[in-house]
Amino acid sequence: MGISVAVIPAAGRGTRFLPFTKAVPKELLPVGSTPAIQCIVDECVDAGIDEIVVVTSRTKPSLGAYLTPSPDLVEELRAAGHAAEALAVEHLLRDVHVTTVYQDSPRGLGHAVACARQQVDGRPFAVLLPDEIMGDSSLLRSMVAVHQRLGGGVVGLKAVPADQVHRYGIIEPSGEVDGAGVVAVRSMVEKPRGNAPSNLAIIGRYVLSADIFDVIEHLPPGAQGEIQLTDAMRVQAEHGPFHGVLSDVTRHDTGTPLGWFQAVVDTILDDPEIGPRAAAWMRHRLDAGS
């Protein structure tokens, strides 16, 4: 089966960005001129997904407002002669249907994903963490293809240095990575503190079969009372096919101020219109500060 639905867990409080996130969700932070959440939506659309379930919090009404079509605004902009701006707003959600559901208490990523169970409705689905912004949709498309070919769950992977493995979920492979970057997964561990089973880290892209909801429902809470998605996927990997896709796609972790800043700088520098001027200004600024 193909993947037509994606879940975006976006109920987090954004504590690293306080006090800004007291009023504005971090998912609306601009990366260049595009809100972070729009980067994720566009990735889904480029991968052939036309339905998205955003798991959010009732304390973030502006996120739901952004994800709601705005025909009145479009007409106002057109009437005022702002045709290009009207078209940009109109096209934001043109090729995808977005539903929002609520996670009323922060009980972990597994619990957040489970909040979308009714909307997923028994279908295989993708999960995209909004803090992880990819340069394109190639990883997600490859993961969907692996799921179609081999079944079961699929996670996106990157190789990390040994001193960083404690920051990630790490897979235990049951074989070698093949020429397409695909590796069978025997098990996985969340943020290992001792000997890690590999240096292959799970980044924020997943393709999962719907039976993971039953696994999540019966999971005991882990650290700090949270239900971890990694624990549920480990159960799946022990009982059926599960694979990872190793990719070198450009990736930014915007969950920290430095990571967000790096994503913004790279995006601006890659912009053919303003990139050269931005690079010249940065060189001048760095020279002036040295």
Summary of the structure (lengths in Angstrom):
residues: 290
radius of gyration: 19.8
end to end distance: 56.6
largest distance: 63.2
contacts: 902
relative contact order: 0.15
helix: 42%
strand: 23%
